[in-house]
Amino acid sequence: MSVVPSTFPPLLPWVIWSRNASGKSFVSGYSGKVKGSEQMNRKSAYAISKHAEEIVIEDEAAVMSETAPSLKSIPGLPNPLGVLETDNGINFALFSKHATSVTLCLSLPDREIDASSNDEMIELKLDPIANKTGDIWHICVQELPRSNVIYGYKIDGPQNWHQGHRFDSSVVLIDPYAKLIEGRRIFGDPTDRFSKLSGTYDFSSLPFDWGDNYAQPNIPEKDLVIYEMNVRAFTADKSSGLEQSIRGSYDGVIDKIPHLLELGVNAVELLPVFEFDEFEFQRHPNPRDHMVNTWGYSTINFFAPMARYASDGGGPIVASQEFKEMVKALHLAGIEVILDVVYNHTNEADDKHPYTTSFRGIDNKTYYMVDDNGQLLNFSGCGNTLNCNHPVVMELILDSLRHWVTEYHVDGFRFDLASVLCRGTDGSPLDAPPLIRAIAKDSTLSRCKIISEPWDCGGLYLVGKFPNWDRWAEWNGMYRDDIRRFIKGDIGMKGRFATRVAGSADLYKVNKRKPYHGINFVIAHDGFTLYDLVSYNNKHNDANGENGNDGSNDNLSWNCGCEGETSDVNIKALRFRQMKNFHLALMVSQGVPMMLMGDEYGHTRNGNNNSYGHDTAINHFQWGQLDARKNDLFRFFAEVIKLRQKHQVFRQEYFIGNKEITWHEDNWDNHESKFIAFTLHDSDEGDLYLAFNAHNYFVKVPIPSPPQGRCWFRVVDTNLESPNDIIPEGVTGIGNTYDVAPYSSILLQAKL
């Protein structure tokens, strides 16, 4: 878009009156004086001044504030959207196709720290002639401070709900392109839960110093081991041993990098770190109003890091700085950073309980999917659906992704409910969604890992069929389901288990796709933890307040003989054996493995499979429990991950065939069989023999002859007590047969 022509008259020097919550009136005025090519002539100045004198002020009792600053402005530039520092001042640009009136609201740095409400904000009403180019409203305000200015917009427009509009000129709205969000600073502080959040900016801080020796890890996708984690929950618990001021913060993650290195993961997938409202459940009385959103799947803004993850209540500028410090520290440790991003919906809810903070009041009909009657469509399960393939919204998402890559150096993204991104503006599925293609082809995003959650709440299930342009990876939901069924002993699952372990060629061997385009997982943030998967047959979500109606009823879990906690030593031993079986299967499978934070020590949520609203020990990493199991379960998890990283045979670039694998099986059609064995061939490190027994009895299996000059060493037997369950260097003495215990697995290596 072009710059506003110099012949346009500058913004009128109107006096803008407003009334704050106390009923007191105040005024904000500014001059229309401009510089350079936008300088108006004297005749225009006289006409505009004369017009200003004729304004009728209806509230005769209002008194002009003596302290209201006089701000000078010029029409400014329509691009880029958001806030930009220019030679002429601070430029503000906002898209709204259907708005009839836009007012910029400003609060200067001398305000109190929490004064982010409408009170005492300077209001600059934009002239649709001088301050609008196409559908973009813009203004450049001169002599504004370079940081700590709070800003937002009041917008008016058509009131026709049946046409999809939701304008409300009484609300100060957050700029969708705001790079920082100011407001609450302490996560979950109930005394501050109703305070407003607003946009702010920072042009005064020095550029972040990434360091001379800094480099991003750039780990090949096939070599990734992903650790899904929540920034706050990782260190929020007292057992973290951190000072109160940094618990639950970006800085807290830095402190615990040694744990990640000891475990052996090389990528963290962070649950949402875009600004979100943890008090969204407490806006009105409802069964969930006792909960705090700790997962973060309710985005307020797509550019700003979560301010309440800053240490010691430092606020948005500190949050931005510390987020970069976290990324830098992780990168220096060889760990990539993948963000879980939520572009399928926002925090603004539905029409029954609307919460207008930004997009809804700026241009609802553009930013959200609506039906022919102007009603919000809901494919996200959260009341609204972002209109992702609308050109304006698509560019917003691309700009957001580029921002996180260029400004924060993140390495990739996992897209929540990504099937929503495959829907047209009317909600219908698209074969070639423009947004999905644009992300795959974007030059800035070319080095990024891009991962879809290939389903949504509208029933669009695209596992193995997600539009990909040979770049997109997918959460492999079929892997999760088939591995769970086989390990717990369901019949008829041997063939499907084999397919999943071998890389899910039935799903991904098409065009130029590779095994690593499947993200294998048994456990993720939603659903049971690994410990609960082997300890509960049913969900136990009473603490959520929804009478058990929330969360999945189809968990494919098995409690191993007793629901919940038990003192039975045999059941407890079986549960830990099953957890090891799941982990071994995950780490020897072709594709990219992902595990959940806390599973390395057996974290429990007491059977809650939908713990999104609990900022408690239900979700918080329990460092004391980790210490108690450091030499048992944790050791096993870490050693198996190292085993994967040591053996290239588990991380193949291409789909494996008969040269790479031998299946020791001639009974594929026997649905009663729950035993499977195979050898992965590796001429360098030595062949690896694996067997999984999901029967409730021992299976005496013949062991194939090792390659010439080698003999078999036992590396893993999940039936054995620690430390014998995994011995990396191996144990000799393996004969021609091996008794594989019930519900156990083994790994043998052919060594010289």
N, C-alpha and C positions, 0 to 999 in steps of 0.2 A: 504494500500500500504506500501511496505517496505522502509526503509531508503536507501539512495544512498549508494552502497557498497563502502568501504574504498579504494578499488582498482581503483575507478574512478579517473582520474586526476582532480585536482581542476580547477577552472575557469581560463582561459588564462588571463595573465596580458596585455590585449590589450589596446591600446590607442584609445579611441573613439572620433572621430572628428564630430563636428556638426556646423551648421551655424544658427545663430539666426536671428530674423526678421530684424535687422539693417544691416545684411550682414557680421557682424563680426564673425570670427571663434573662437571657443574655444575648449578645450580638457578636457576630464575627464579620468583619469587613476586610476588603483588600482593594488594592489599586489595580487599574487596568494597564498601568504603564509597562511597556515592553521594550526590548532592545533589538538591534540589528534589523534583519529583513522583515521582522514582524512589528516594527515600530509603526504605530498608527499615526495618521496625519491629524493636524489640529482640528480639522472640520469634523472628523469622526469622533475625536475625543470630546468635542463640545456636544455633539448629538447624544453620545452615550451618557455624558455627565448630566445633560438635561433630562434624559430618560430616568436616571437614577433619582433625581429630585422628585419625580412624579410618583414614585412608589408609595403606595398607601400602606401604612402600618396599622393593622387592624387592632392589635392589642395596645391601646393607648397608655396602659399602666406600665408597659415595659420600659425599663431604664437602660440606656446604653452602658455597657460595661466599660469602665475607664481602663481596665487592664487587658481588654481583648486586643491581641496583636493584630497589626495590619500587615497582611501578607500580599506581596506582589506576585503576579503570575502572568504567564503567556499561554497561548493555546497548547503548546507542547506537541509531542509526537505520538502517532498511533502505534508505533512499534519500537521496542518489543512490549508485549503485555507485561503488566506488573509495575514495578518501581525501578527506575533507572536514574543514576546520577549523571547529569549532563553539564556542559559548561554553563548553561543558563539556569540550572537549579535541579530540583528533584522532579522527575517526570513520572506521572501516573497514567496508566492506560488500562482500560477495562473493556471487555467485550460484553455487549448486551444488545441483541438484535431487536428485542421487543420493548425495551424500556422507553418511556416517554420523558423521564426526568432522572438525572443522576446528580447526586451531591457528594462531593468528597468531604469526609469528616476527619479532622486531625486533632490529636492531643499531643502537646509538646512536652519535652523531657522534664519540665519543672513540675509535672503532675506528680501525685503520690504514686508509689510503685504499683498499687493495685487499681489505679483509676483507669480501668479499661472499659468502663461503661459509656453510655451516651452522654453522661454529665460533662458539661464544660468542654465540649468538643467544638472546635472551629469548623464551621460548615461553609464550603465553597460550592455553590451551585453552578454546574456546567451548562454553558450555552450550547444548545443543539446545532447552532450554526457554526460557531467558532471552534467548539470543542468536540466535534464529532466528525470522524472520517469513516464512511461506510457504516459498519455496525460497531465501531470502536470509539469509546468516549475517552478523552485524554486532556490532561492539563499539566503544565510545568510550573511548579511553585518555587519562587525564588527565595533564597536566604533561609531555607529550612535547615535545621540541624542535620548532620550527616548520619545520625543514629538515634535510637531510642524514641523515635516519633511513632506513636500509635496512630493507625489510620484504618479507615473502612469506608463503606459507601452506603448511602441511603438511596434506594431506587424505587421509582414508581412506574406503573405501566398498566395495561389492561387488567381489569378485575374479573375476566371471564374464566372461571374455573373449568367450565365445560370445554374450553378451548386449550386448556393446559397451562394457563398462567397462574402464578402464585405470588404476585407482587405484594409487598407490605412495606410502605415507605417509612414506617415507624422503627424499623429494625436497622441497626448498623451492621452491614454485612462484611464478611472477610473476603478479601481479594483472592480469587482462586490461584493467582500467581504470587501470592505473598511468600517470601523465602523464609520468614521467621514468624512465629506466633507468640504473642505475649498474653499473659493472664495468670492463671494459677501456676504456682511454681513448685509446690510440694505434692507429690503423687498421693491421691487418696485422702487429702485433708478434708474431712467432712465439714469443717467450719467455713470452707471456701468453695463449696460445691456448686453454688449458683452464680459464681462470678463469670463475667463474659471473657471470651477469648477474642483477640483482635490481631490484625496484621501489624508487623513492624519491619524495620529494615536496618542494615548496618553497612555503612560505607566508610566508617572511620577505623575499623580494625585493620591491622596489617595482614597481608596475604599469609596464609598458613604455610609454615615451613615443613615441607615433606622430607627434607634432608637430602644431602648429596648422595648418600649411599642407598637411598630408597628406591625400591622397584616393586611392582606388583608381581605376585607369584606366577600368574599365567599358567596354572596347572592344567594339563590336558584333561579333557572331560572324563576320559576313561579311567583316570587315576584318582578321581575325587572320592573322598569319604566324607559325606555331609552329616553335620551335627545340627539338628533342628533345635533351636533354643529361644528362650524369651529373655530379653535383656534384663528386665526388672527381676523376674523370678530367679534368675541365675544366682544373684547375690543378695537378695532382699532379706533372707533369713539371718537371724543373729548368729547362727552356726557358721556363717561365712567367715566370721572372725574379722570382718572389716569394720572400720569406724562407721557409726550411724550415718554420717554425712555422705558416704559414697556407696552405701548399700543400695542395690537396685539401679545403679547408674551405669553409664558408658564406661566411666572410670573403674567401676567394679569389675567389668568384663576384663579389662586390662590386667587387673590384679590376679585373675584366675586363668590367664593364658597358660601357665605351667601345667594346669590340669588338662587342658585340651591337648597339649603336646604329649603329655604322659599317656593319654588315652590313644593318641595316634591319628585323630581326625585332621583333615587339612582344609576343611571348609565349614563355616558356620552359616546356617540359614536362619536369619533373625526374624522372629515373629514381628508383626508390623511395628515400625519405628517412625512412621509418618505421624504427625500430630493427630491425636484422637482424644475423645472425651471419656475418661474413665467413669464418670458419673452419669452416663447416658441412661442407665436403668433407674435413676432416682429423680427423673424429671417430673413424674406424676405417680400417684399411688398405683401399684401393680404387684403381682406376685414376686417380681424380681427386684423390687426396690431396696432390698437389703444388700445387693451385690455391687461389686466394683469390677468394671471391665478390665481384666488384666491381660487378655490376649491382644486386644487392640484392633479387632476387625471392624472398625467404625470410623473411617477416615474423615477428618475435618478439612485437611489441606494436603495436597500431594507433593509439596515442595519442602515443607518445614520439618526438621527433625523433632521428635517428641521432646518438648522443653522440660517436662518433669522427669526425664531421665538424666538431666544434668545433676552434678553432685552439689550437695548443700544448697538446694534451691536456687541455683545460679541463674536460671532464666534462659531465654532462647539463644542469646549470643554465646553464652558459656556452653549450652547444649551443642551448638554447631561446632564449636572448637573441640569439645571433648569427643564428639562423634568422630571427627577427623583423627584425633589422637588414638581412638580405639582402632579405627581402620588401619592407621599407620602401624600400630603395635602388632596387630594381627598379621599384617603383611610382612613385617620384619620377622615374624615367627613362622612364615611360610603358610599362613592360613588365609584362604580367600573369604570374602564377605558377600553373601547372597541375601538379598532382601525379599521378604515375603510382602508383596504389594497387593493392595486391594483397590482395583479400579472398577469393580463390578457394581459397587454402591457406595453411598456416603452415610454420614451420621444423621442426615436430615429426616430419617424415618419415613412414615407414610402420612396420608391425609387425616387419619383418625387422631394421631398424636404427633403432628408436625413439629419439627424443631428447626426453624429457619435460621441458619447461620451464614450461608454463602450462596451456593449454586441455585437453590430453590428460589431465593428472592432476587437473584440477578437475572436469570432467564431459565425458568423451570422447563419450558417447552423445548429449549435447546439441549440442556444438560441431562435431562432424564427422558426415558422412554415413557410415552403416554399413549393411551388407546384413542380410538376415534371420538370418545366422549370426554377426552381430556383427563382421564384418570390414570394414575401412576401404574405402570406395569411392574411386576415384582418377580423377577427370575433369580433374585439373590437370597430370598427368604428374609430380607431385612427391611421390606417396605418400599424400597425404590430400586431402580436399575439405571445405572449410568448409561447414557446414550453413546456408547463407545465408538461407533462407526459413523457418527456425525462428524463432518470435517473439522469443526471447531473443537469438539471434545477429543477427537483423535489427535489433533495437534497439541492439545493440552497434555495428554498422556505422554506423547513423544517428548515434549519439552520437559516434562517431569522426569522421565527416565534419563534423558541426556544430562539433566541437572545433577542427578545423583551419581552419574558416571564421571562427569567432568569436575564437579565441585567436591564430591566426597570420595571418589575413586573406588566405588563399589564394583564388584566383579560380576554381578549377575542378579537376576530377579526370578522369583517364583510367583506366578500370577494366580491369586486366589480365584476360585470359581471361573476359570478362564474361558469356559464355554460361553459365558455372557459376552465376552469380547468377540465371539463368532456370530452374534446376532445383529441383524439389521436394525434400522431406526424404529421399525414396527415390531421388533422382537423375533422376527422369523429367522431361522438359521441360514447362514450364508456359506456357500461352498468355498469361496475365496475372500474371507473377510479383509477389508482394506487395512485395518489396524494391525492384524496379525502379520500380514505381508510387510507392512511398513516397518514394524519392529524387526523383522527378520532381515530386511534389506538396509536398514539405517546404518550409515557409516560410523557414527559415534558408538553405536551399540554392537558393532561387528565383533568385538573381542569378548562380549559378555555371554555368560551362560543365560539362556532363557528357558524357563521351565514352566509348563502349564499344569494347573490342576484341571484335567480335561473333563469336567462335568459342572453342572450348575443345579440350582434348586428348581429349575423348570423342566428337568428331565432330559436335558441335552447331554448325553453320555458319549464322550468322544475318545475314550481310551483306545489307543492304536489307530485312531482316525482323525486326530487333531490336525487341522491344516498347519503345515510345518515348514514348507520351503526348504526341507532337509536341514533345518537349524533347530527347530523347537524340540526340546525334550519334554517328557510327560511324567507326572506322577503315575506309576503303574499300579492302578487300583486292583487289577487282576492278579498281579504278583502278590499283593497283600492277602487277598482272599484265598488264593490257591495254596500259598505257603501255610497259612493258618489252618486250613482244612487238613492238609496232609500231616503236619506235625502233631496235631491233636488226635489224629487217628481216624479221620473220615474215610469211608471206602470209596474206591473208584478215583482216587486223586493222584495215583502214581505218575501217570502220563503227563498230567497238567503240572505237577511238581517238577518233573524233568524239563518240560518246556520252559518254565519260568527260570529255573537255575541256569539253563543254557542260554538265556538272554532274550526270551520271548520273541523268537523269530516270527511267530505267527502274527505278531502285532507290528513289528518294526522293520522286518526285512523287506522293505519296499523302497524303490528309487535309490537314493543314496543314504538312507538312514542307517544308523549303526546301533550296536547294542547299548551304547551309552546314552542313546536317546530315551531309554527307559530308566526312570529313577525308581529303583527297587526300595520298598519299605514294608516293614511288618507293622510298625507303630508310627503314629504321627501325633501332633498336639491334640487333635480331636479324636475321641475314642478312648479306649483303655490304654493305660501304660502297659509295658511288657509284663510287669509283675501282676497287674490286675487281669491281664489276658489269661494268665494261668491260675488265677485265684477266684474268679467270679464267672458264673454262668449268666448272670443277669446284671443289668446296670442298677446302680444304687444312687439315684440323683435327687434324693429328698431334700438335700441342702440347697438345691436350686430354687425351690419354692413353686415348682410347676407340676406338682403331684406325679412326678415321674413321667410326664408326657414329653419331655425334651430328651434329646440324645437318641442315638440309634438303638433299635431293638435287635439288630442283626449283627452281633459282634464276633461270631465265629470263635468264641472263647470256650475254655474248659477249665473248671475249677480244680481239677485233679482229685476230686473226691470230697471236697468240703467247701461250702460257700464262705468266702472270706478268711479271716485269720483263724489259725488253728495251731494247736501244740503238737499235733501228730507229726512225728519226725519223718515218717515215710512219705506223707503228703508234701511236707516241706521240701524234702530231698527231691521228689519228683518235680515240683515246681521249679526249683533251681536248675534241674536237668533240662527241663523244657525251655527255659529262658536261654540256656546255652545252645540248645539245638536250633532255636530260632536265629540266634546271633551268628552261629556258624553257617547256616544256610544262607543268610543274607550276605555274609562277607565272601563266600565262595561263588556267588552267582555272577554271571556276566551282566554288565550294566553298572549303574552307579548306585551304591548303597547309601541309604539315609537312615540314621537312628535318631531317637528322641533323647533330649537332655534328661538325665536322671535314670535312664534305663541301665546305665552302666553299674549302678548299685542296687537296682530293684526298687525304684521309687513307686509308692502307692498313692492313689487318690481315693482309696477306700471304696473302690468300685464305681466312682463317679466317672462317667464317660463323656461328660460335657461340662468341663470345669472352668469355662470361660470367665465366670464372674466371681472367682474366689482369689483374693489377694492374700492368701494364707499359706500354711504349710501344705495344703492340698496341691498347690502348684509350685511352691518355692522349693528350690534345690536344697536338700538336707545334707549339709556337709558332714555332720556327725555320722549319719548313716553311711556315707561314702567311706569315711575313715574306718568304720567297723567292718566294711566288706572290701577294703583295699587289697587284701591278700587273697581274696576268694573270687567273688563275681567280677569285681573291677579288673583284677589281674587277668582273668580269662578273656574279658572283652578286649582289653588292650592288646594282649598277645595275639588274638585272632585278627585284629585289625593290622598289626605288624606283619602277620603271615600273609595277608592279602597284599600288602604293599611290597613284600619281598618277592612274591611270585607273579610274574607277568601273565602266567597262564590264567589267572582269575580276572585279568583286565585286558581282554583281547580287543583289538581295534575293529575286527570284523567278526561276523557270526561264525561260530565254531562248527566244524563238520567232523567226518569220520577220522580225519587225520589228527584232530585235536582232542577227541574224546571217544572213549569206548564205553558203551553201556553194557554192564554185566547183567543182562536181562533178556529172557526169552518168554516172558510171561506177561506181556503188556496188557493183555485183554482180561486178566484176572482181576476183577474189581475188588476181590477180598484181600488182595496183596497190598501190604502197607510197608514193604521193604524195597529199597532201591540202592544200587551201588554203581559206581562208574569210576573210570580212571581218566584223569586229565594228563595228557602227554607233554612232557617238558624235558627236552634233551639237555638243557643247561642245568637247571636246578634239580632235576629228577622228577619222574612221574609222581603224581599225587592220586591216591586211591581214597575215595570217600564212600561212606555208607550211612544211610539214615533208616532207622528202624522205628516205625510208629506202631508196631504191634505191642501187645501187653505181655509178650513172652520173648525169651531169648531166640535169636536167629543165628544158627551156626552157618557161616558163609565161607565158601572157598575163596581164598585169596589168589589172584592171578600171579603168575611168575613175574618177578621184577625184570627190568631190562638187564641185559648181560653185564656182569661185573658189578651189579648193585644188589642191595638187599633192602627189605622193608624195615622202616623205623616207625614206631607209633609216635605220632605227634599229638593227636587229640583223641580222647575218649571221654565224652561228657558224663559217662557213668561213674567215673573215678572221682575221688575227693581231690580238692585242691591240695598241693600244687600238681598232682599227677594228671589232672584233667587236661592240661596242655603243657607239654615239654618241648619248647621250640627246637632244641637240638635233636630230639627224638630218642626213643628207647628201642634197643635191639631185641631180638628174640621172637620175632613174629614168625609163626609157622605157616603151614599151608591153609589153615582155617582160622577163623576168629569168631568168638562168641560175642555177638553184638547184643547188648542188654536191652530190655524193653525201654521204649521211649528214650533212645540214646542215639548218638552218632559218633563216627570215628573218622579220623584222617590219618593216612599212612603216607610216608614219603620214601621213595626209592633213592637210597644214598649209596655212595661209593664205600 
